[in-house]
Amino acid sequence: MSRISKKKLIKALKGDFEEPTWTRETLSEFLARPMSQAEWLKGYNRWKKQMEDNTLSTPLAEYEFVENLGKKKRRRKKNVND
């Protein structure tokens, strides 16, 4: 479930909420304004948390172990001269 602010939730329940759309003008205005370090850090932390949420919850070794359970090991031929 995604997070939403109380203001946006109330607007959505009333039916007044519209997702902002990017036009050339709004995008150019957004890019013309320099981003502060605090804004960048906030966006980076949000991105980092999303990346951590999308990673595997269990270690990769456990997945590899389960994958190899059904596989048979190849037997080596015994050397006749030994």
C-alpha positions as CSV (number, residue, x, y, z in Angstrom):
1,M,0.0,0.0,0.0
2,S,1.4,3.4,-0.9
3,R,1.7,6.2,1.5
4,I,-0.3,9.4,1.0
5,S,-0.5,12.5,3.0
6,K,-3.7,13.4,4.9
7,K,-4.4,16.4,2.7
8,K,-4.2,14.3,-0.5
9,L,-6.3,11.5,1.1
10,I,-9.1,14.0,2.0
11,K,-8.9,15.5,-1.5
12,A,-9.0,12.0,-3.1
13,L,-12.0,11.0,-1.0
14,K,-13.8,14.2,-2.0
15,G,-12.9,13.6,-5.6
16,D,-10.9,16.8,-6.0
17,F,-7.5,15.3,-6.2
18,E,-5.8,15.3,-9.6
19,E,-2.3,13.9,-10.1
20,P,-0.1,16.6,-11.5
21,T,0.9,16.1,-15.1
22,W,4.2,17.3,-16.5
23,T,4.1,19.7,-19.5
24,R,7.1,21.3,-21.2
25,E,6.5,24.6,-19.2
26,T,6.2,23.0,-15.8
27,L,9.1,20.7,-16.4
28,S,11.3,23.6,-17.6
29,E,10.3,25.6,-14.5
30,F,11.1,22.7,-12.3
31,L,14.5,22.1,-13.9
32,A,15.4,25.9,-13.9
33,R,15.1,26.0,-10.1
34,P,18.3,24.7,-8.5
35,M,17.8,21.9,-6.1
36,S,19.0,22.4,-2.5
37,Q,21.2,19.9,-0.7
38,A,18.4,19.1,1.7
39,E,15.9,18.4,-1.2
40,W,18.5,16.2,-3.0
41,L,19.3,14.3,0.2
42,K,15.5,13.7,0.9
43,G,15.1,12.4,-2.7
44,Y,18.2,10.2,-2.4
45,N,17.0,8.7,0.9
46,R,13.6,8.0,-0.6
47,W,15.2,6.3,-3.6
48,K,17.6,4.3,-1.4
49,K,14.7,3.0,0.8
50,Q,12.8,2.0,-2.4
51,M,15.9,0.1,-3.6
52,E,16.3,-1.7,-0.2
53,D,12.6,-2.6,-0.2
54,N,13.0,-4.2,-3.7
55,T,15.9,-6.4,-2.7
56,L,15.6,-10.1,-1.7
57,S,14.5,-10.6,1.9
58,T,16.5,-13.8,2.3
59,P,20.2,-14.3,1.4
60,L,21.0,-15.5,-2.1
61,A,22.7,-18.6,-0.8
62,E,19.4,-20.0,0.5
63,Y,17.9,-19.6,-3.0
64,E,20.8,-21.3,-4.6
65,F,20.6,-24.1,-2.0
66,V,16.9,-24.7,-2.9
67,E,17.7,-24.6,-6.6
68,N,20.4,-27.2,-6.3
69,L,18.3,-29.6,-4.2
70,G,16.8,-31.5,-7.1
71,K,20.0,-31.6,-9.2
72,K,22.1,-34.7,-9.3
73,K,25.8,-34.5,-8.9
74,R,27.9,-35.8,-11.7
75,R,30.0,-38.8,-10.8
76,R,33.6,-39.0,-11.9
77,K,34.8,-42.1,-13.6
78,K,37.2,-44.1,-11.6
79,N,40.6,-44.4,-13.0
80,V,41.3,-48.1,-13.9
81,N,45.1,-47.8,-13.2
82,D,44.7,-46.9,-9.5
